[in-house]
């Protein structure tokens, strides 16, 4: 559904059920050559892979453009991508140089790119606000650091395809995250100038898109409120379609081992039920006997206070509620427990 909505009504399946046709670009920032698997590259990478798969399943040709330098395609791990996904070598502009003139028909009859999916991750703006803080020593007014990578790709592809539909997929409200990340940085006036610059660039990017997909309804509401308060960032006058697109991984479940010696009764029952119904085990099948809270996240600076908040503020309230409900002995101790997963030993 996301793929069909993004490329517009003209490209949807027709009455005979024919697949979508056309070229779309998925632009992503991630230096992922050192990671052993797609799963080790983070949640946003998994979400990007899902979008690429959905677009390919709809019959579209997906061109993968990376903000960072890419080696020749035969040296890139493409196991996460469905067959037919096209990769290009070189820097960002070099990748577009290879893709735009030839991949979309070429010559006078070249076909336009139907949609551009911009994955605006924290890594995308990370290099900009880190550079900004580095240079903040001599700032006395708002910095002018040039366009974000996402803006450069958008402008280049839009020049090729004026009717391009831009879909921004963001994993955060980045100027808010930057403010939290650099709350303890000296020279607060300079940092404030940098954050004002970052806020305006980020909101302008969202305003220029047709659709903006966030990872939470709170993020969507916050971005909508920011765009209402700062209408000057919207050059075309129209506001984007802001949508919360929940990120769901459906293949996470407790695996019943070959000899079932280390599997819970729930896992064994779930496997038996799935086999009887000729389907795979679903995540909901094996959660019935689980206890406590689980935090999954990387040990970056903003995750540490989040875990501390869960332990300091949430768990005590949970204990209070459970004891007030007069639950059976031992239930409170089982439930008022925080499990931390992801990110290696530092997180624990």
C-alpha positions in Angstrom: 0.0 0.0 0.0 2.8 2.4 0.8 4.4 1.8 -2.6 1.2 2.3 -4.5 0.3 5.4 -2.6 3.7 6.9 -3.2 3.9 6.6 -7.0 0.5 8.0 -7.6 -2.8 6.9 -9.0 -1.6 6.8 -12.6 0.8 3.9 -11.8 -1.5 1.7 -9.8 -2.4 -1.8 -10.8 -5.1 -1.7 -13.5 -8.2 -3.7 -13.8 -6.4 -6.7 -15.3 -4.1 -6.9 -12.3 -0.9 -5.8 -14.0 2.0 -4.8 -11.8 3.2 -1.3 -11.3 5.8 0.0 -13.8 8.5 2.6 -13.4 11.6 3.7 -11.5 11.8 4.8 -7.9 14.9 5.9 -5.9 15.6 4.9 -2.3 18.2 7.2 -0.8 19.9 6.1 2.4 22.8 7.1 4.5 24.7 4.3 6.1 28.3 3.1 6.0 27.3 -0.5 6.3 30.2 -2.3 4.7 31.7 -3.4 8.1 28.5 -4.9 9.4 28.1 -8.7 9.2 24.4 -8.7 8.4 21.5 -6.4 7.6 20.2 -7.0 11.1 23.4 -5.6 12.6 23.0 -2.3 10.8 20.2 -1.0 12.9 16.4 -0.7 12.9 16.3 2.0 10.2 18.3 -0.2 7.8 15.7 -3.0 8.4 12.9 -0.5 7.7 14.6 0.6 4.5 15.0 -3.0 3.4 11.2 -3.5 3.9 10.4 -0.5 1.8 12.7 -1.7 -1.0 11.0 -5.2 -0.8 7.5 -3.6 -0.9 8.4 -1.5 -3.9 10.0 -4.4 -5.8 7.0 -6.7 -5.0 4.8 -4.0 -6.6 6.7 -4.3 -9.9 8.7 -1.1 -9.6 12.4 -0.9 -10.4 14.3 0.3 -7.3 17.5 2.3 -7.6 19.6 2.4 -4.4 21.5 5.6 -3.8 23.7 6.0 -0.8 24.8 9.4 0.6 28.3 8.0 1.3 30.9 6.7 -1.1 30.0 3.3 -2.6 32.4 0.7 -4.0 31.7 -1.2 -7.2 28.4 -3.1 -6.9 30.1 -6.5 -7.0 31.9 -5.6 -3.7 28.8 -4.5 -1.9 26.8 -6.8 0.3 23.5 -7.0 -1.6 22.0 -10.0 0.2 19.4 -7.8 1.9 18.1 -6.5 -1.4 15.6 -8.3 -3.6 16.7 -9.3 -7.1 16.6 -6.4 -9.6 17.6 -3.7 -7.1 20.2 -1.5 -8.8 23.3 -0.3 -7.2 25.9 2.3 -8.3 29.5 3.1 -7.4 31.2 6.3 -6.4 30.1 9.3 -4.4 26.5 10.5 -4.2 26.6 12.7 -7.3 28.5 10.1 -9.2 25.8 7.5 -8.4 23.2 9.9 -9.7 25.3 10.6 -12.8 25.2 6.9 -13.6 21.5 6.4 -12.7 19.5 9.3 -14.1 20.5 9.5 -17.8 20.5 5.8 -18.5 18.4 3.9 -16.0 15.1 5.7 -16.8 15.0 5.1 -20.5 17.7 7.5 -21.7 17.6 9.7 -24.8 14.6 11.9 -25.7 12.1 9.3 -24.5 13.6 9.0 -21.0 11.1 8.1 -18.4 10.7 10.2 -15.2 11.5 8.9 -11.8 8.1 8.3 -10.1 9.1 8.6 -6.5 12.1 9.4 -4.3 12.2 7.8 -0.8 14.5 9.9 1.4 15.6 8.1 4.6 16.5 10.9 7.0 18.2 9.1 9.8 20.1 10.5 12.7 23.3 9.6 10.8 22.2 11.8 7.9 22.2 15.0 10.0 24.8 13.8 12.5 27.8 15.0 10.3 26.2 18.4 9.9 25.5 19.2 13.5 28.8 17.7 14.7 30.6 19.8 12.2 28.5 22.8 13.4 29.5 22.3 17.0 33.1 21.9 16.0 33.0 25.3 14.2 30.9 27.0 16.8 33.8 28.6 18.5 33.8 31.7 16.3 30.1 31.9 15.4 28.2 35.1 16.2 25.2 34.5 13.9 23.3 31.6 12.4 25.7 29.4 10.4 25.3 28.7 6.7 26.7 25.2 6.2 25.1 24.4 2.9 22.4 21.9 2.0 21.8 18.6 3.7 22.6 15.5 1.6 18.9 14.7 1.4 18.2 18.2 -0.1 21.0 17.7 -2.7 19.5 14.4 -3.8 15.9 15.8 -3.9 16.9 18.8 -6.0 19.0 16.8 -8.4 16.3 14.2 -9.0 13.5 16.8 -9.1 15.4 18.7 -11.9 15.3 15.4 -13.9 11.7 14.6 -13.0 9.6 17.7 -12.1 6.6 15.7 -11.1 8.6 13.6 -8.7 6.8 12.5 -5.5 9.1 12.9 -2.5 8.5 10.6 0.5 10.6 11.4 3.6 11.1 8.6 6.1 12.5 10.0 9.3 13.4 8.2 12.5 13.4 11.3 14.8 12.8 15.0 15.1 16.4 15.7 14.6 16.8 19.2 15.8 15.2 18.1 19.1 17.6 15.2 19.3 20.5 17.4 18.6 19.5 19.8 21.4 19.4 16.9 23.8 22.7 15.5 22.6 24.5 18.7 23.0 22.8 20.0 26.2 26.1 20.0 28.0 28.2 21.6 25.3 29.9 24.9 26.2 29.1 28.1 24.3 25.3 27.8 24.5 24.7 30.8 22.3 26.6 29.3 19.4 25.0 25.9 19.9 21.6 27.7 19.9 22.4 29.3 16.6 23.4 25.9 15.1 20.1 24.3 16.4 18.1 27.1 14.8 19.8 26.5 11.5 19.2 22.7 11.8 15.6 23.2 12.7 14.9 25.3 9.7 16.7 23.0 7.3 14.9 20.0 8.7 11.4 21.5 8.6 12.0 22.9 5.1 12.9 19.4 4.0 9.7 18.0 5.4 7.6 20.8 3.9 9.0 20.1 0.5 7.9 16.5 0.6 4.5 15.0 -0.4 4.6 12.5 2.4 6.5 12.4 5.7 6.6 9.1 7.6 7.5 9.1 11.2 8.2 6.3 13.7 5.7 7.6 16.3 2.4 9.5 16.4 4.1 12.0 18.8 6.8 12.8 16.2 4.1 13.3 13.5 2.1 15.6 15.8 5.2 17.6 16.8 6.4 18.0 13.2 2.8 19.1 12.2 2.8 21.7 15.0 6.2 23.0 14.0 5.1 23.5 10.4 2.0 25.3 11.5 4.1 27.7 13.7 6.7 28.3 11.0 4.8 28.5 7.7 7.6 30.4 6.0 9.6 27.1 5.5 6.9 25.8 3.2 7.9 27.3 -0.2 5.0 25.7 -2.1 2.3 26.5 0.4 1.0 23.0 0.7 1.8 20.9 3.8 3.0 17.3 3.6 0.9 14.3 4.4 2.2 13.4 7.8 1.7 9.7 8.7 2.9 7.5 11.5 4.2 4.3 9.9 4.8 1.8 12.7 7.9 -0.3 12.3 6.9 -3.9 12.8 9.2 -6.9 12.6 7.2 -10.1 12.5 9.9 -12.7 12.5 11.0 -12.3 16.2 9.9 -15.2 18.4 11.3 -17.7 20.8 12.7 -20.6 18.8 12.1 -24.1 20.1 15.5 -25.9 19.8 16.0 -29.2 18.1 15.8 -31.2 21.4 13.5 -28.6 23.1 15.6 -28.8 26.2 15.9 -25.0 26.6 12.5 -23.9 25.3 9.5 -22.8 27.4 6.2 -24.6 27.3 4.8 -21.6 25.5 7.4 -21.9 22.7 6.7 -25.6 22.3 3.0 -25.1 22.2 3.3 -22.2 19.8 5.4 -24.4 17.4 2.9 -27.2 17.6 0.0 -24.9 16.9 1.8 -23.3 14.0 2.7 -26.6 12.4 -0.9 -27.8 12.8 -2.1 -24.6 10.9 0.7 -24.9 8.3 2.2 -21.5 9.2 5.3 -20.0 10.8 5.4 -19.1 14.5 4.2 -15.6 15.2 5.7 -13.3 17.8 2.4 -13.1 19.7 2.4 -16.9 20.1 5.3 -16.9 22.6 4.7 -13.8 24.7 2.0 -15.3 27.0 4.4 -16.4 29.8 6.9 -13.4 29.5 7.4 -11.1 32.5 8.8 -7.6 33.1 9.8 -4.8 30.8 12.3 -5.0 28.0 14.3 -2.1 26.5 15.9 -2.6 23.1 18.3 0.0 22.0 21.9 0.9 21.2 24.1 2.4 24.0 24.4 5.8 22.4 24.4 8.9 24.7 20.6 9.5 24.5 19.8 5.8 25.3 21.5 5.9 28.7 19.2 8.5 30.3 16.3 6.7 28.8 17.2 3.5 30.6 17.9 5.4 33.8 14.4 7.0 33.5 12.8 3.6 33.2 14.6 2.4 36.3 14.1 5.6 38.3 10.6 6.6 37.4 8.7 3.8 35.7 9.6 0.7 37.6 8.8 2.2 41.0 5.3 3.2 39.7 4.8 -0.2 38.4 5.7 -1.7 41.8 3.2 0.7 43.5 0.4 -0.2 41.1 1.0 -3.9 41.4 1.1 -3.9 45.2 -2.1 -1.8 45.3 -3.8 -4.5 43.2 -2.8 -7.1 45.8 -1.4 -9.5 43.3 -0.1 -13.0 44.3 3.2 -13.2 46.1 6.2 -13.1 43.8 4.3 -11.5 41.0 5.6 -8.0 41.8 9.2 -9.2 41.8 8.7 -11.0 38.4 7.1 -8.0 36.7 9.0 -5.1 38.1 12.1 -6.0 36.3 13.8 -4.3 33.4 15.7 -6.3 30.7 18.1 -4.5 28.5 18.9 -5.9 25.0 20.9 -4.7 22.1 24.1 -2.8 21.7 26.5 -5.2 23.3 28.0 -5.3 26.8 28.0 -1.5 27.1 24.2 -1.3 27.2 24.1 -3.8 30.1 
